[in-house]
Amino acid sequence: MSTVVQVRGSAARVRDVVAVGRPAFWVVSIVPYYTGILLATHRLIPPFEEWPRLIVGAVVMGPLVWLAVLAVNDAYDLPSDRLNPRKAKSPLLDGRITLRAAKRLAFAAAVAAVGLSLHVGIVFALGVLLAVLLGYAYSVPPVRLKTRAGFDVAVNALALGAFGPLAGWAAINPDLSDFPWLMGLQGTLAAIGLYLPTTLADLAADRAAGYQTIAVRFGPRTTYLMGYAAWIAAAALSVILAATNTIIPRTMLPLELVMVPVLIAAYRKLIGPHQSFKGIITLATLFLLPCATFALTYTGVL
């Protein structure tokens, strides 16, 4: 009986650790990571001999990096999380994980992420180290970029829109001089458009806790309009790239001309000054259609 109880207790602890790492977020970095691999190889499926390193890279970019940055974020966000209904089931709030354990968990995940990343390559590892340091700078005082309006957006948008593809590229080719930087710009603009509404979803809790996020600083309408402008800029840049046959194949131009108005209209319909995560998830899912088509045309499948 005691063995069964111990097994159940261990399984519960594992579930709590996984919950802190937010598995739903892993795809947010693994998809850009795969995009970088695709850009570097021009292949939907990378060469088989590269798979072991690339799988290690995916584990680093998904579970480990997210666990490192989210555990430390949860540890320092307790004042606002207690006021946020969206965080009601957080393992830290109900005592399943202590504050001290969360900090230790963040440190262990960060060390594991950087250590494993060395098996992928030194350039990749340096990027992972930078991402972890930025994650700590985002959450930990006195820097605490989360509470510095503008920096909160910059850290997240660059991490998702530019660092993800760069990491995938570096996993294949450590020479970054040939990286298609315009795709990094396009990804960063799209990430700004998708990230800003998340600050609106947490606006009430952040304001009550005294966190000077961009939504608290500028208010719901201005924050929404900044996100909408970034989304339109990302969509317009994709049309320009396709029209000039720069990175995005010109054969995608007809689809771009159809999808861009749809994506812009969808943003206006799904995203608003008073935001929930449901609309953000729906919009991000819709955005995957042109992304998937790009992958097929870039690799010559279509």
N, C-alpha and C positions, 0 to 999 in steps of 0.2 A: 504493500500500500504506500509506504513512504517513497519508494522508487517512482511510482506512478505520480505522486504529488510533486516530486522533484522535476519529473519530465514535464508535467503540465506547467509548473512554475517557470521552467526554462523556456518553454514555448511561448508563454505569456511575455516574458522579458524580451524575447526576440521580436515578437509582434510590436511591442512598445518601441523598440529601437527602430524597426522598419517604419513605424508610424511617424516618428520624428523625422525620418528621411524623406517622407512624402513620396511614395512610389509614382504617384500621378505626375510629379514634376520631372521625373527622370527623362521622359521622352522629350521634354522641352530643351534639353541639352544634347541628347543623343541624336535627334534629327539633324540639327546643325552640324554636329560632329560627322555624321554620315554624309552630309552635303559637302563638307570639306574633302572627304575621301573621294566622293564622286568627281568633284572638280579636279582633283589631282590625278585620278586614274582614267577619267573619261569612260568609266565602266560602272554598270549598275551593281555588279558583284565584283569586288576586288579580287586580285589574284589569290589563289588558295594559300600560297606560302606566306601571305601577309596576315592571314586570319588570326593566328595566335596573338600577335602584337595588337592588332586592331580590336580584338575582343577584350584584351586587358585594358586598352584605352577606353572602351565603352563602359567597362566596370568603373574605371576611375571617373569618367565624365558623368556617369549616371549616379549610382548609389553612393560612392565615396565622397565626391565633391559636394553633392547635395546634403549628405548627412553632416559633413564638416561645417558647412555654412549655415544650415538650418538649425542644427543643435545649438550653436553659439547664438544665433539670432533669437531662438526661443528663450534662451537663458537671460538675455538682456531685454527682451520685449515683454516680460511678465506683467508690468504695469498696464500696458495697453491690451494685452491678451485677456486679462481678467475682465475687461470691459467690452470684449469683442465676442458676440455670439458665434461667429464663424470659428473661433478657436476653442469652443467649449469642451471639445473632446480631446484637447491636447494632453498628452501624457504628463506634462509638467504641471498643468493646472489641477489635475485630480490626484497628484502625488505618486503616480505610478513610476515616474522618474524624478529624482531630486534635482535641484539646481546644480549641486556639485557634480552629480553624475552626468548631467547634460554637458557641462563644460569639459569633463574628462572624455566623454564620448566624442565631442567636437574635435578635441585635440588628437585623439586616437585615429579618427577618420581622416584628419588632415595629414597626419604622418603616413598613414597607409596609402593615401592618394598619391602623395609625392613619391613615396618609396616605390610603389608599383609603376608609376609613370616613367621611372628610369628604364624600365624594361621596354618601353615604347621608343624612347629616344630622349636625348638631352634637351633639345629644343622644346619638345612636348612637355617634358618635366618642368622646365623653367616656366612655361605657360601655366601649368597646373599650380605651381608654387605661387605665381602672381595671382591667379584666381582665388586661391585660398586666402592669401593676404588681403585681397580686396574684400573678400567675404567677412573677414575679421574687422577690417576698417569700416565696413558698412554697419556692423553691429556693436562693436566694443568701444566704450568711452576711453579716452576723451575725443577720439576722432569721430566715431559714430556718424558716418556719412548718411545714414538713414534719416537723421534729423536735420540735415542740411539741404534745403530745397534746391533741386537741380542736380546735386551730386547723387541723390538717391536714384534718380532716373538714369543718369549717366552710367553708374556702376552696373545696373541691371541690363540696360539696353546694350552696352558694349559687350558684356559678358555673354549674352544670349545671341546677339546679332552678328558680332564680329569674332569673339573668342572661340565660339563653337566651331564655325567653319575653319578658322585658323588652326585649331587643335587637330581636326581631321586631316587637313592638308599636311601639317607637321608630322603626323603619324606615318604618312607615306613619303613625304619629301621635306626634310628639315630646312631646305633652302626656301625662305619665304619671299624672295625677291620676285618670283613669278606668280605669287598669289593674286587672284583677281580682286583687287581692293574695292572696286566698284560694287561687287557683290557683298562685300563686308559693309559698305555704306548702305546698300539697299536693305540688308538684313537688320542693320541697326535702326534705320528709320521705321521699319515694320515692328521691331521690338519696342520702340518708343510708343508707337501707336497702340500696341497691345498691353504694355506695362502701365501706362498712365491710368487706364481705367481701374487697375487693381488698387491704386492709391485712393481712388474714390470709394471703392468697396469698404475700405478700412478707415475712411475719413472720420467718422464719429468717434471711434475708439482712439485713433491717433490724436485727434484734437483734445479729447478729454484727458489723455495722458500727457499732453503738452509737447507732443512730437511735431517738429516743424517740417513735415514732409511737404512735397510740392503741392499736394492737394490742400493741405492746411494753409500753406502760404498764399496760394493764388485763388483758392475757392473752387467749387465744383465746375462752374461753367467755363472758366478760363482753362482749367486743367483739361477738361473735355475737348475744348477747341484746339489746344496744343497737340493732344493725341490725334485728333481728326486731321490736323494739318500734316503731321508726320506720316500718317497712314496714306494720305493723298500723295505726298511727296514720294513715298516708297512705290506706290502704284504707278505714278508718272515716270519714275526712273526706270521701272521695268519695261514700260512701253518704249522709252528712248533706247534702251539697250537692245531690245528686240528689233526696233526699226533700223538701227545702225549695225545689226549683226555683231554686237559686242557682248561676248559671253553668252547671252541668251540668243539662241538661233533665230534667224529672221522668220523661219517657218512657224514660230510661236506667235508672230504678230497678230494674226486674226483672232486667236484665242485671247491674247492680251487685250485687244480692243473690245472684246465681249466681256471678259472677266473683270477688267478694271472698273467699269461703271457699276457692275454687280457688287464688287467688294466695297466700293465707296458708299453705295446705297445701303449695303448690309451694315456697315459701321454706324451709319446714321440711325438705322432701325434698331440695331441690337445694343449699341453702346449709348449711354446717356449720362448726364451730370450726376444721377443717382444710380449707381451701378451695382450689379451683382455679378458673380463669377459665371453664371450661366450664359450670359450674353457673350462674354469674353471667350469662353470655351467654344461656343457655336461659331463665332467669327474665326477663331484659330483653325477650327476644323474645315471651314469653307476655304480658308487660305491654302490648305493642303492640296486642293485640286490643281491650281497652276503650278505649285511646287512639284507635284508628281509628274505633270506634263513636261515641265522643264527637265526633270531627270531623264525622262524617256527620249526627249529630243536631243538633249546635250550628249547623250551616250549613243545616239544614232539608232535607237530602237524604233522611233517614229520618223 
